Amino acid sequence: MKTQLKLALAASAMTALLAGCATGGGGYYGGQQPYPNNQYPQGQNPPPQQQGGMSRTQKGALIGALAGVAAGLLSGDDATERRQRALIGAGVGGLAGGAIGNYQDRQERALRERMSGTGVDVVRQGDNITLNMPSNITFAFNSANLDPQFYSVLDNVASTLTEYNQTIVEVAGHTDSIGSDAVNQRLSEQRAASVGNYLMSKGLVRDRFILTGAGKTRPIASNDTEQGRAQNRRVEITLVPVRS
């Protein structure tokens, strides 16, 4: 029930964000109505200045916010609670009260510094931190093999997770809409496993990890263009604090 409530709230937040884009200064795309399924075209390349009331920076912030709203909801409360108990039982201290926000503030700052210029977006939603890793730096089309050029980025993620070990790490794989539901579900799970296993190979505790796949069910861009599909072929890493 908790998970259903979270999903409903996330959907409401997304709707509100998209509705806000359609107002003010002629709307997000010159006053047009929102696109179906909360998707918006990525084939358009607006200039850096304001276009239809929203700049490119604001557009990027919105996409990141939408990704962050949905992030961390795939595995559900039960899986998270099991990881919490396992980690506390293994001697990893939990966080409480204001210490949670302070801990995540410091971790967020470290991640933003280490992910700067890599193409990885760092999104903060409440006490959770999500790293959005698009396919242009992770996976080719129809592939779950990590790009070797991405290893150094994951190494920096692993070092941060080692330093800040009081978090559960949910790794969620996503695909574009090309292909059947079954194929995309399997591929999304394989992508999550590729990233998760690489991080665990750096000495991170396996009990911290939840690996899950969303298939093509959670696009953050339009699947009508290659640019949009490339954004949807991604992995999101959500860091949830261990609570005492």
Backbone hydrogen bonds, N-H to C=O, Kabsch-Sander energy under -0.5 kcal/mol:
donor,donor_aa,acceptor,acceptor_aa,energy
5,L,1,M,-2.4
6,K,2,K,-2.4
7,L,3,T,-2.5
8,A,4,Q,-2.2
9,L,5,L,-2.5
10,A,6,K,-2.7
11,A,7,L,-2.4
12,S,8,A,-2.2
13,A,9,L,-2.5
14,M,10,A,-2.4
15,T,11,A,-2.3
16,A,12,S,-2.4
17,L,13,A,-2.4
18,L,14,M,-2.5
19,A,15,T,-2.4
20,G,16,A,-2.0
21,C,17,L,-1.2
22,A,18,L,-0.9
22,A,19,A,-0.7
23,T,20,G,-1.1
27,G,24,G,-1.2
28,Y,21,C,-1.5
30,G,27,G,-1.1
32,Q,29,Y,-1.1
38,N,35,Y,-1.0
39,Q,36,P,-1.4
51,Q,54,M,-1.3
54,M,51,Q,-1.1
56,R,48,P,-0.8
59,K,55,S,-2.4
60,G,56,R,-2.5
61,A,57,T,-2.2
62,L,58,Q,-2.3
63,I,59,K,-2.3
64,G,60,G,-2.3
65,A,61,A,-2.3
66,L,62,L,-2.7
67,A,63,I,-2.2
68,G,64,G,-2.4
69,V,65,A,-2.3
70,A,66,L,-1.4
71,A,67,A,-1.5
73,L,70,A,-1.3
79,A,75,S,-0.6
80,T,76,G,-1.5
81,E,77,D,-2.9
82,R,78,D,-2.3
83,R,79,A,-1.9
84,Q,80,T,-2.4
85,R,81,E,-2.4
86,A,82,R,-2.3
87,L,83,R,-2.6
88,I,84,Q,-2.4
89,G,85,R,-2.5
90,A,86,A,-1.3
91,G,88,I,-1.4
92,V,87,L,-2.7
93,G,91,G,-0.7
95,L,242,V,-3.2
99,A,96,A,-1.6
100,I,97,G,-1.4
101,G,97,G,-0.6
102,N,98,G,-1.9
103,Y,99,A,-2.3
104,Q,100,I,-2.4
105,D,101,G,-2.2
106,R,102,N,-1.9
107,Q,103,Y,-2.1
108,E,104,Q,-2.9
109,R,105,D,-2.2
110,A,106,R,-2.1
111,L,107,Q,-2.5
112,R,108,E,-2.6
113,E,109,R,-1.8
114,R,110,A,-2.2
115,M,111,L,-2.5
116,S,112,R,-0.6
118,T,115,M,-2.1
120,V,115,M,-0.6
121,D,119,G,-0.5
121,D,132,N,-2.0
123,V,121,D,-0.6
123,V,130,T,-3.0
125,Q,123,V,-0.5
125,Q,128,N,-2.5
128,N,125,Q,-2.1
129,I,239,L,-1.6
130,T,123,V,-3.3
131,L,237,I,-2.8
132,N,121,D,-2.7
132,N,130,T,-0.6
133,M,131,L,-0.7
133,M,235,V,-2.8
135,S,230,A,-1.5
135,S,233,R,-0.7
137,I,134,P,-1.5
138,T,135,S,-0.7
143,S,140,A,-1.6
146,L,144,A,-0.5
147,D,138,T,-1.7
150,F,147,D,-2.9
151,Y,148,P,-1.4
154,L,150,F,-2.2
155,D,151,Y,-2.4
156,N,152,S,-1.7
157,V,153,V,-1.9
158,A,154,L,-2.9
159,S,155,D,-2.3
160,T,156,N,-1.8
161,L,157,V,-2.6
162,T,158,A,-2.0
163,E,159,S,-1.9
164,Y,160,T,-2.8
165,N,163,E,-0.8
167,T,165,N,-0.6
168,I,240,V,-3.6
169,V,208,R,-3.1
170,E,168,I,-0.6
170,E,238,T,-2.9
171,V,169,V,-0.6
171,V,210,I,-3.0
172,A,170,E,-0.6
172,A,236,E,-2.9
173,G,212,T,-2.3
174,H,234,R,-2.3
175,T,215,G,-2.5
184,N,180,S,-2.3
185,Q,181,D,-2.5
186,R,182,A,-2.2
187,L,183,V,-2.4
188,S,184,N,-2.5
189,E,185,Q,-2.0
190,Q,186,R,-2.1
191,R,187,L,-2.3
192,A,188,S,-2.0
193,A,189,E,-2.2
194,S,190,Q,-2.2
195,V,191,R,-2.0
196,G,192,A,-2.9
197,N,193,A,-3.0
198,Y,194,S,-1.5
199,L,195,V,-2.2
200,M,196,G,-2.5
201,S,197,N,-1.7
202,K,199,L,-1.3
203,G,200,M,-1.6
204,L,199,L,-0.9
208,R,205,V,-1.5
209,F,206,R,-1.9
210,I,169,V,-2.4
212,T,171,V,-2.5
212,T,210,I,-0.5
214,A,173,G,-2.6
217,T,214,A,-2.0
222,S,40,Y,-1.2
225,T,222,S,-0.7
229,R,225,T,-2.5
230,A,226,E,-2.4
231,Q,227,Q,-1.4
232,N,228,G,-1.7
233,R,229,R,-1.6
234,R,232,N,-1.6
235,V,133,M,-2.0
236,E,172,A,-2.6
237,I,131,L,-2.3
238,T,170,E,-3.0
238,T,236,E,-0.6
239,L,129,I,-3.4
239,L,237,I,-0.5
240,V,168,I,-2.6
240,V,238,T,-0.6
242,V,166,Q,-2.3
243,R,241,P,-0.6
244,S,95,L,-2.5
